[in-house]
Amino acid sequence: MKGYRLDSLAVLPAEGGLSLLRHWAVLTKLPIALASALTALIGYRLAGSAWGGGCLALAGATLLLAMGAAGLNEIQERAFDAQMERTRHRPLPCGRISLAGAWIGVGVLVAAGLGGLACFGLGPALAGLLTLVWYNGVYTPMKRRTPWAVLPGALVGAIPPFIGWMAAGRWPFEASVLAFGLLIFLWQVPHFWALVLMYRQDYARGGFPTLDQRLSGRGLARLTFVWILLLASASAMIPVAGLVLSPMGLTLLGLANLILLGGGRELFLDEPREGRAMFHAVNVYALMVAALLLLEPWLR
């Protein structure tokens, strides 16, 4: 791009502060980072901690660390992102943010996030460090080698509830947080496979091995629906663990499962569609469950 150096810390000269913020939000995958902060907050609240400054501090520290890890992932995959239609307009492939600037920003975010979690004790800080190492050191390179990387990769999203739980001073192997963490682990698999169904050609263009290359789109669709059934069945852990017991909460939990299963109907078509309806249904299910866990004390 004319007049722009990749080793500069600036964005394109024609763009202002809002554009810079937008590019950094994309680089650090802000929506996904916010989801990690939310699940850590839920873990903190489930452990019995009251609303207040501690909640904000924990969510903020988790958010910063998640943004840093996501930004590091963008740095690691910038060359592959440049080959895919869905990702080629991200800040690093198109030069909106320099590589040097990205490294500095990621370093600041990771240090701030880990430092913030350390204020809650050694356990949350170590869990945050484990998340970073597993995401960027294990899952990210594994995606280039096997289509089954999503299974160990799902551990990344399952750790934040334990960060919040331990930040409240609780032992990490209690039934409530284990049930919630397992549910998040199970949820991430159909979420990713829906993306594969939607962008299978793009993943192939980027050189990522995906299950549809081995099972065909139809085979992956059937496997995804089986996993959706597993996720819906695992929802029973929520009331069993005592996380949702109110009549209203149980009704809404049932509705969330109906939405989840309804979104999987397209997977039974002879020629499965893109998986977009299933992708949205899986995400709505997750949002409803998260809201229920936070609001349950007021529904009783």
Beta strands, then each sheet from edge to edge (+ up, - down):
end
